[in-house]
């Protein structure tokens, strides 16, 4: 699976910089997450055993269970109505869209749903078994296919793997099945599809032409430029009824990659009729973005000359369901003069 290969690229530090979209690819680093998780697991093995005993004696609301097959093929006995969920990954907003507020998450400041997860505990990166144990969860969901990590985390509570790079529709239906919220999932998807269609209709009524191309760029510290493809904002832009990827970005999509690093000299080959800049998190990357936008290469791009460049905070322009709802409202504000 190529997306799994992408996730093993060892880019763990991107979590603080390229938002969860890029960081997801580093979550699979067996050199980072497995070693730290192994240490935590060894030191907390006795606590994990205790947690399993406590979970076995949990309240009636979680006493009923069912067998559930997760992303990586585990058949897990999970509670039918979990009350204390930990989600470790970059699409927390998917759970929130279905009314599920986790007690523990991989926290990222500046999301569109900060207020909804204000009381959730940060379980760290890599996920800390010690912090997870303290929350006494009855279900853990991890967006990670590392089997060693899975074995360690599953000692804390029933654990399910979840592919956060799947299309939004597949992710919502997966969660609907897991949480016995199939109808709520279908209702959300239907409402979202209608809202998306309405947004594209509004944009076309206000100047967006059929067949227009779009590209999404962001900077990472070290003057590293990334063209986004299958992760984050492009999932919406290149979706049904939307804009088209450029030929070079289509090649990246064909390889099932979330993004690709390019040189600034390559920008003309990737740049579309409209350009979206994802504002970086760190001051260094922000400065790199400013410098790039003063370059001759940047100023020569047709989209720049036409004034069709739009900026969004990278943390807000995520691919999760709650951020997607926000984007449907935000894009017309940016794109309609």
Sine and cosine of phi, psi and omega as CSV:
sin_phi,cos_phi,sin_psi,cos_psi,sin_omega,cos_omega
0.00,0.00,0.84,-0.54,-0.14,-0.99
-0.94,0.33,-0.53,0.85,0.03,-1.00
-0.92,0.40,-0.55,0.84,0.05,-1.00
-0.92,0.40,-0.63,0.78,0.06,-1.00
-0.87,0.49,-0.67,0.74,0.04,-1.00
-0.86,0.51,-0.63,0.78,-0.07,-1.00
-0.96,0.28,-0.24,0.97,0.01,-1.00
-0.99,-0.11,0.33,0.94,-0.09,-1.00
-0.96,0.28,-0.09,1.00,0.05,-1.00
0.95,0.31,0.57,0.82,-0.03,-1.00
-0.96,-0.27,0.71,0.71,-0.11,-0.99
-0.85,0.53,-0.58,0.82,-0.07,-1.00
-0.93,0.36,-0.14,0.99,-0.01,-1.00
-0.93,0.37,-0.16,0.99,-0.05,-1.00
-0.88,0.48,-0.55,0.83,-0.03,-1.00
-1.00,0.06,-0.16,0.99,-0.16,-0.99
-0.86,-0.50,-0.81,0.59,-0.03,-1.00
-1.00,-0.04,0.34,0.94,0.00,-1.00
0.89,0.45,-0.07,-1.00,-0.09,-1.00
-0.93,0.38,-0.42,0.91,-0.06,-1.00
-0.87,0.50,-0.73,0.68,0.00,-1.00
-0.99,0.17,-0.59,0.81,-0.07,-1.00
-0.89,0.46,-0.50,0.87,-0.01,-1.00
-0.78,0.62,-0.55,0.83,-0.04,-1.00
-0.95,0.32,-0.37,0.93,0.03,-1.00
-1.00,-0.02,-0.20,0.98,-0.05,-1.00
-0.90,0.43,-0.30,0.95,-0.04,-1.00
-1.00,-0.04,0.09,1.00,-0.05,-1.00
-0.90,0.44,0.94,-0.34,-0.03,-1.00
-0.96,0.28,-0.26,0.96,0.04,-1.00
-0.98,0.19,-0.55,0.84,-0.04,-1.00
-1.00,-0.06,-0.88,0.47,-0.14,-0.99
-0.92,0.40,-0.65,0.76,-0.08,-1.00
-0.93,0.38,-0.67,0.74,-0.04,-1.00
-0.91,0.43,-0.71,0.70,-0.02,-1.00
-0.93,0.37,-0.64,0.77,0.00,-1.00
-0.92,0.39,-0.56,0.83,0.02,-1.00
-0.89,0.46,-0.69,0.73,0.01,-1.00
-0.88,0.48,-0.72,0.69,-0.01,-1.00
-0.90,0.44,-0.65,0.76,-0.03,-1.00
-0.90,0.43,-0.66,0.75,-0.02,-1.00
-0.90,0.44,-0.70,0.71,-0.06,-1.00
-0.95,0.30,-0.33,0.94,-0.07,-1.00
-0.90,-0.43,0.30,0.95,-0.07,-1.00
-0.86,0.52,-0.67,0.75,0.00,-1.00
-0.91,0.41,-0.63,0.78,0.03,-1.00
-0.91,0.42,-0.60,0.80,0.01,-1.00
-0.89,0.46,-0.65,0.76,0.03,-1.00
-0.88,0.48,-0.67,0.74,0.03,-1.00
-0.89,0.45,-0.66,0.76,0.00,-1.00
-0.89,0.45,-0.63,0.78,0.02,-1.00
-0.88,0.47,-0.63,0.78,0.01,-1.00
-0.92,0.38,-0.64,0.77,0.02,-1.00
-0.91,0.41,-0.65,0.76,0.01,-1.00
-0.90,0.44,-0.57,0.82,0.00,-1.00
-0.91,0.42,-0.43,0.90,-0.02,-1.00
-0.97,-0.24,0.43,0.90,-0.06,-1.00
-0.94,0.34,0.07,-1.00,-0.10,-1.00
-0.93,0.37,0.24,-0.97,-0.04,-1.00
-0.88,0.48,-0.48,0.88,-0.06,-1.00
-0.89,0.45,-0.36,0.93,0.01,-1.00
-0.88,-0.47,0.23,0.97,-0.09,-1.00
-0.97,0.25,-0.48,0.88,0.02,-1.00
-0.98,0.19,0.67,-0.74,-0.04,-1.00
-0.76,-0.65,0.21,-0.98,0.08,-1.00
-0.55,-0.83,0.31,-0.95,0.04,-1.00
-1.00,-0.04,0.78,-0.63,-0.08,-1.00
-0.76,-0.65,0.74,-0.68,0.03,-1.00
-0.99,-0.11,0.84,-0.54,-0.09,-1.00
-1.00,-0.05,-0.11,-0.99,-0.07,-1.00
-0.82,0.57,-0.70,0.71,-0.10,-0.99
-0.99,-0.12,0.22,0.98,0.16,-0.99
0.99,-0.13,0.01,1.00,0.05,-1.00
-0.94,0.34,0.65,-0.76,0.16,-0.99
-0.98,-0.20,0.93,-0.36,-0.18,-0.98
-0.90,-0.44,0.69,-0.73,0.11,-0.99
-1.00,0.10,0.94,-0.35,-0.08,-1.00
-0.88,-0.47,0.45,-0.89,0.08,-1.00
-0.92,0.38,0.60,-0.80,0.01,-1.00
-0.97,0.25,-0.36,0.93,-0.01,-1.00
-0.67,-0.74,0.92,0.39,-0.06,-1.00
-0.89,0.45,0.63,-0.77,-0.04,-1.00
-0.95,-0.31,-0.40,0.92,-0.06,-1.00
-0.77,-0.64,1.00,0.01,-0.10,-0.99
-0.98,-0.18,0.71,-0.71,0.20,-0.98
-0.96,-0.29,0.77,-0.64,0.11,-0.99
-0.87,-0.50,0.82,-0.57,0.02,-1.00
-0.89,-0.46,0.97,-0.24,-0.04,-1.00
0.14,-0.99,-0.16,-0.99,-0.14,-0.99
-0.96,-0.26,0.10,0.99,-0.01,-1.00
-0.83,-0.55,0.76,0.65,0.04,-1.00
-0.81,0.58,-0.56,0.83,-0.01,-1.00
-0.88,0.48,-0.34,0.94,0.08,-1.00
-0.90,0.44,-0.70,0.72,0.00,-1.00
-0.92,0.39,-0.67,0.75,-0.02,-1.00
-0.88,0.48,-0.58,0.81,-0.01,-1.00
-0.88,0.47,-0.43,0.90,0.02,-1.00
-0.98,-0.18,0.22,0.98,0.06,-1.00
0.99,0.16,0.31,0.95,-0.01,-1.00
-0.97,-0.25,0.91,-0.42,0.00,-1.00
-0.96,-0.28,0.95,-0.32,-0.04,-1.00
-0.92,0.38,0.44,-0.90,0.09,-1.00
-1.00,0.04,-0.32,0.95,0.03,-1.00
-0.62,-0.79,0.67,-0.74,-0.03,-1.00
-0.55,-0.83,0.14,-0.99,0.22,-0.98
-1.00,0.03,0.98,-0.21,-0.18,-0.98
-0.98,0.21,0.58,-0.81,0.07,-1.00
-0.61,-0.79,0.88,-0.48,-0.01,-1.00
-0.95,0.31,0.56,-0.83,0.11,-0.99
1.00,-0.08,0.15,0.99,0.03,-1.00
-0.97,0.26,0.21,-0.98,0.03,-1.00
-0.97,0.24,-0.16,0.99,-0.03,-1.00
-0.88,-0.48,0.41,0.91,0.00,-1.00
-0.78,0.63,-0.69,0.73,-0.07,-1.00
-0.92,0.40,-0.48,0.88,-0.03,-1.00
-0.97,0.26,-0.37,0.93,-0.03,-1.00
-0.89,-0.46,0.40,0.92,-0.05,-1.00
-0.86,0.50,-0.54,0.84,-0.04,-1.00
-1.00,-0.07,-0.06,1.00,0.02,-1.00
-0.96,0.28,0.61,-0.79,0.02,-1.00
-1.00,0.08,0.58,-0.82,0.08,-1.00
-0.99,0.13,0.88,-0.47,-0.03,-1.00
-1.00,-0.05,0.13,0.99,0.18,-0.98
0.99,0.10,0.16,-0.99,0.10,-1.00
-0.68,-0.73,0.88,-0.48,-0.08,1.00
-0.89,0.47,0.26,-0.97,-0.02,-1.00
-0.85,0.53,0.74,-0.68,-0.02,-1.00
-1.00,-0.03,0.85,-0.52,0.05,-1.00
-0.93,0.38,-0.53,0.85,0.00,-1.00
-0.91,0.42,-0.74,0.67,0.03,-1.00
-0.91,0.42,-0.60,0.80,0.01,-1.00
-0.91,0.42,-0.69,0.73,0.03,-1.00
-0.85,0.53,-0.66,0.75,-0.05,-1.00
-0.89,0.46,-0.41,0.91,-0.02,-1.00
-1.00,0.06,-0.14,0.99,0.01,-1.00
0.75,0.66,0.84,0.54,-0.05,-1.00
-0.96,0.27,0.42,-0.91,0.15,-0.99
-0.96,-0.27,-0.08,1.00,0.09,-1.00
-0.39,-0.92,0.69,-0.72,0.08,-1.00
-0.84,-0.54,0.72,-0.70,0.06,-1.00
-0.87,-0.49,0.80,-0.60,0.01,-1.00
-0.83,-0.56,0.72,-0.70,0.09,-1.00
-1.00,-0.01,0.94,0.33,-0.13,-0.99
-0.33,-0.94,0.70,-0.71,-0.01,-1.00
-0.97,-0.26,0.18,0.98,0.01,-1.00
-0.94,0.35,0.92,-0.38,-0.10,-0.99
-0.93,0.38,-0.58,0.82,0.03,-1.00
-0.89,0.45,-0.70,0.71,0.05,-1.00
-0.89,0.46,-0.65,0.76,0.00,-1.00
-0.86,0.52,-0.71,0.71,-0.02,-1.00
-0.87,0.49,-0.60,0.80,-0.01,-1.00
-0.95,0.30,-0.73,0.68,-0.05,-1.00
-0.93,0.38,-0.58,0.81,-0.05,-1.00
-0.93,0.37,-0.18,0.98,0.11,-0.99
-0.96,0.28,-0.35,0.94,-0.02,-1.00
-0.98,0.19,-0.70,0.71,-0.05,-1.00
-0.25,-0.97,0.26,-0.97,0.10,-1.00
-0.78,0.63,0.78,-0.63,-0.14,-0.99
-0.82,-0.57,0.72,-0.70,-0.04,-1.00
-0.85,-0.53,0.72,-0.69,0.10,-0.99
-1.00,0.03,0.53,-0.85,-0.15,-0.99
-0.59,-0.81,0.84,-0.55,-0.05,-1.00
-1.00,0.10,0.98,-0.22,-0.04,-1.00
-0.97,0.23,-0.09,1.00,0.08,-1.00
-1.00,-0.08,-0.04,1.00,0.10,-0.99
-0.90,0.43,0.40,-0.92,0.11,-0.99
-0.84,0.55,0.47,-0.88,-0.05,-1.00
-0.79,0.61,-0.69,0.72,-0.04,-1.00
-0.87,0.49,-0.66,0.75,0.01,-1.00
-0.92,0.39,-0.63,0.78,-0.01,-1.00
-0.91,0.41,-0.70,0.71,-0.03,-1.00
-0.91,0.42,-0.65,0.76,0.01,-1.00
-0.93,0.37,-0.59,0.81,0.07,-1.00
-0.86,0.51,-0.74,0.67,-0.01,-1.00
-0.93,0.36,-0.59,0.81,0.06,-1.00
-0.87,0.49,-0.63,0.78,0.04,-1.00
-0.93,0.36,-0.70,0.71,-0.04,-1.00
-0.88,0.47,-0.68,0.73,-0.09,-1.00
-0.99,-0.15,0.23,0.97,-0.04,-1.00
0.82,0.58,0.70,0.72,0.03,-1.00
-0.80,-0.59,0.69,0.72,-0.06,-1.00
-0.88,0.48,-0.68,0.73,-0.02,-1.00
-0.93,0.37,-0.65,0.76,0.04,-1.00
-0.88,0.48,-0.60,0.80,0.02,-1.00
-0.91,0.42,-0.72,0.70,0.00,-1.00
-0.91,0.42,-0.61,0.79,0.02,-1.00
-0.90,0.44,-0.68,0.74,0.00,-1.00
-0.90,0.43,-0.70,0.72,-0.02,-1.00
-0.89,0.45,-0.64,0.77,0.01,-1.00
-0.91,0.41,-0.69,0.73,0.01,-1.00
-0.91,0.41,-0.62,0.78,-0.01,-1.00
-0.93,0.38,-0.66,0.75,0.02,-1.00
-0.88,0.47,-0.66,0.75,0.01,-1.00
-0.91,0.41,-0.66,0.75,-0.01,-1.00
-0.92,0.38,-0.60,0.80,0.03,-1.00
-0.92,0.40,-0.70,0.71,0.04,-1.00
-0.87,0.49,-0.65,0.76,-0.01,-1.00
-0.92,0.40,-0.61,0.79,0.02,-1.00
-0.90,0.43,-0.73,0.68,0.00,-1.00
-0.90,0.44,-0.59,0.81,0.05,-1.00
-0.88,0.47,-0.71,0.71,0.00,-1.00
-0.89,0.46,-0.68,0.73,0.00,-1.00
-0.91,0.41,-0.62,0.79,0.01,-1.00
-0.94,0.34,-0.50,0.87,0.07,-1.00
-0.95,0.31,-0.22,0.98,-0.06,-1.00
-0.83,-0.55,0.60,0.80,0.21,-0.98
0.93,-0.37,-0.28,0.96,0.02,-1.00
-0.96,0.28,0.81,-0.59,-0.06,-1.00
-0.99,-0.12,0.48,-0.88,0.09,-1.00
-0.87,0.50,0.68,-0.73,0.06,-1.00
0.99,0.10,-0.01,1.00,0.03,-1.00
-0.90,0.44,0.59,-0.81,0.01,-1.00
-0.98,-0.18,0.40,-0.92,0.01,-1.00
-0.66,-0.75,0.49,-0.87,0.11,-0.99
-0.67,-0.74,0.46,-0.89,-0.04,-1.00
-0.81,-0.58,0.81,-0.58,-0.01,-1.00
-0.83,-0.55,0.47,-0.88,0.14,-0.99
-0.48,-0.88,0.45,-0.89,-0.01,-1.00
-0.96,-0.26,0.53,-0.85,0.06,-1.00
-0.84,-0.54,0.52,-0.86,-0.01,-1.00
-0.77,0.64,0.62,-0.79,-0.06,-1.00
0.99,-0.13,0.31,0.95,-0.03,-1.00
0.84,0.54,0.62,0.79,0.01,-1.00
-0.99,-0.12,0.84,-0.55,-0.06,-1.00
-0.97,-0.24,0.73,-0.68,0.01,-1.00
-0.86,-0.51,0.68,-0.73,0.18,-0.98
-0.99,-0.17,0.85,-0.53,-0.02,-1.00
-0.99,0.16,0.53,-0.85,-0.04,-1.00
-0.69,-0.72,-0.96,0.27,-0.10,-1.00
-0.98,-0.20,0.18,0.98,-0.03,-1.00
-0.79,-0.61,0.61,-0.79,0.11,-0.99
0.96,0.27,-0.67,-0.74,-0.09,-1.00
-0.79,0.62,-0.65,0.76,0.00,-1.00
-0.85,0.53,-0.44,0.90,0.03,-1.00
-0.87,0.50,-0.55,0.83,0.07,-1.00
-0.99,0.15,-0.73,0.68,-0.07,-1.00
-0.87,0.50,-0.64,0.77,-0.07,-1.00
-1.00,-0.09,0.18,0.98,0.00,-1.00
-0.98,0.22,-0.05,-1.00,-0.05,-1.00
-0.85,0.53,0.78,-0.63,0.03,-1.00
0.99,0.14,0.00,1.00,-0.09,-1.00
-0.99,-0.12,-0.46,-0.89,0.00,-1.00
-1.00,0.03,0.04,-1.00,-0.07,-1.00
-0.93,-0.36,0.51,-0.86,0.15,-0.99
-0.97,0.24,0.43,-0.90,0.13,-0.99
-0.95,0.31,0.19,-0.98,-0.05,-1.00
-0.87,0.50,-0.65,0.76,-0.01,-1.00
-0.93,0.37,-0.62,0.78,0.04,-1.00
-0.94,0.34,-0.56,0.83,0.05,-1.00
-0.87,0.49,-0.58,0.81,0.04,-1.00
-0.89,0.46,-0.63,0.78,0.03,-1.00
-0.92,0.40,-0.67,0.74,0.04,-1.00
-0.89,0.46,-0.63,0.78,0.00,-1.00
-0.89,0.45,-0.45,0.89,0.05,-1.00
-1.00,0.06,0.04,1.00,0.02,-1.00
0.87,0.50,0.64,0.76,0.02,-1.00
-0.97,-0.23,0.52,-0.85,0.01,-1.00
-0.98,0.21,-0.46,0.89,-0.04,-1.00
-0.20,-0.98,0.16,-0.99,0.04,-1.00
-0.56,-0.83,0.63,-0.78,0.06,-1.00
-0.99,0.11,0.72,-0.70,0.00,-1.00
-0.72,-0.69,0.27,-0.96,0.12,-0.99
-1.00,0.09,0.40,-0.92,0.02,-1.00
-0.89,0.46,-0.49,0.87,0.03,-1.00
-0.91,0.42,-0.35,0.94,-0.01,-1.00
-1.00,0.05,-0.11,0.99,-0.07,-1.00
-0.81,0.58,-0.68,0.74,0.00,-1.00
-0.85,0.53,-0.47,0.88,0.00,-1.00
-0.97,0.24,-0.41,0.91,-0.05,-1.00
-0.98,-0.20,-0.37,0.93,-0.13,-0.99
-0.94,0.34,0.69,-0.72,0.01,-1.00
-0.98,-0.18,-0.14,-0.99,0.05,-1.00
-0.89,0.45,-0.48,0.88,0.06,-1.00
-0.76,-0.65,0.63,-0.78,-0.05,-1.00
-0.86,-0.51,0.71,-0.70,0.07,-1.00
-0.91,-0.42,0.81,-0.59,0.04,-1.00
-0.97,-0.25,0.82,-0.58,0.08,-1.00
-1.00,-0.03,0.91,-0.40,-0.06,-1.00
-0.90,0.44,0.79,-0.61,-0.05,-1.00
-0.95,0.31,0.26,-0.97,-0.04,-1.00
-1.00,0.01,-0.71,0.70,-0.12,-0.99
-1.00,0.09,0.51,-0.86,0.03,-1.00
-0.83,0.55,-0.62,0.79,-0.01,-1.00
-0.88,0.47,-0.72,0.70,0.00,-1.00
-0.94,0.35,-0.54,0.84,0.06,-1.00
-0.90,0.43,-0.65,0.76,0.04,-1.00
-0.91,0.41,-0.63,0.78,0.04,-1.00
-0.89,0.46,-0.61,0.79,0.03,-1.00
-0.90,0.43,-0.70,0.71,0.01,-1.00
-0.88,0.48,-0.68,0.73,0.00,-1.00
-0.90,0.43,-0.66,0.75,0.01,-1.00
-0.87,0.49,-0.64,0.76,-0.06,-1.00
-0.97,0.23,-0.03,1.00,0.12,-0.99
-0.97,-0.24,-0.03,1.00,-0.06,-1.00
-0.98,0.22,0.39,-0.92,0.04,-1.00
-0.92,0.40,-0.57,0.82,0.02,-1.00
-0.87,0.49,-0.73,0.68,0.00,-1.00
-0.88,0.47,-0.75,0.67,-0.07,-1.00
-0.91,0.42,-0.32,0.95,-0.01,-1.00
-1.00,0.07,-0.17,0.99,-0.06,-1.00
-0.94,0.35,0.71,-0.70,-0.01,-1.00
-0.82,0.58,-0.65,0.76,0.00,-1.00
-0.90,0.44,-0.60,0.80,0.01,-1.00
-0.93,0.38,-0.70,0.71,0.01,-1.00
-0.89,0.45,-0.53,0.85,-0.04,-1.00
-1.00,0.05,-0.05,1.00,-0.01,-1.00
0.96,0.29,0.44,0.90,-0.02,-1.00
-0.95,-0.30,0.85,0.53,0.05,-1.00
-0.84,-0.55,0.73,-0.69,-0.10,-1.00
-0.74,-0.67,0.63,-0.77,-0.04,-1.00
-0.90,-0.43,0.65,-0.76,0.05,-1.00
-0.65,-0.76,0.55,-0.83,0.10,-0.99
-0.92,0.39,0.75,-0.66,-0.07,-1.00
-0.88,0.48,-0.54,0.84,-0.02,-1.00
-0.94,0.34,-0.55,0.84,-0.01,-1.00
-0.99,0.15,-0.55,0.83,-0.06,-1.00
-1.00,0.09,0.84,0.55,-0.06,-1.00
-1.00,-0.09,0.05,-1.00,-0.07,-1.00
-0.99,-0.15,0.00,1.00,-0.02,-1.00
-0.96,0.29,0.27,-0.96,-0.13,-0.99
-0.90,0.44,-0.65,0.76,-0.03,-1.00
-0.93,0.36,-0.65,0.76,0.07,-1.00
-0.91,0.41,-0.57,0.82,0.02,-1.00
-0.89,0.46,-0.66,0.76,0.05,-1.00
-0.87,0.49,-0.64,0.77,0.03,-1.00
-0.91,0.42,-0.67,0.74,-0.02,-1.00
-0.89,0.45,-0.58,0.82,0.02,-1.00
-0.88,0.47,-0.48,0.88,0.06,-1.00
-1.00,0.07,-0.53,0.85,-0.13,-0.99
-0.99,0.15,-0.62,0.78,-0.06,-1.00
-0.85,0.52,-0.71,0.71,0.04,-1.00
-0.87,0.49,-0.56,0.83,0.03,-1.00
-0.90,0.44,-0.59,0.81,-0.01,-1.00
-0.98,0.21,-0.64,0.77,-0.23,-0.97
-1.00,-0.09,-0.32,0.95,-0.01,-1.00
-1.00,-0.07,0.87,-0.49,-0.06,-1.00
-0.85,0.52,0.00,0.00,0.00,0.00
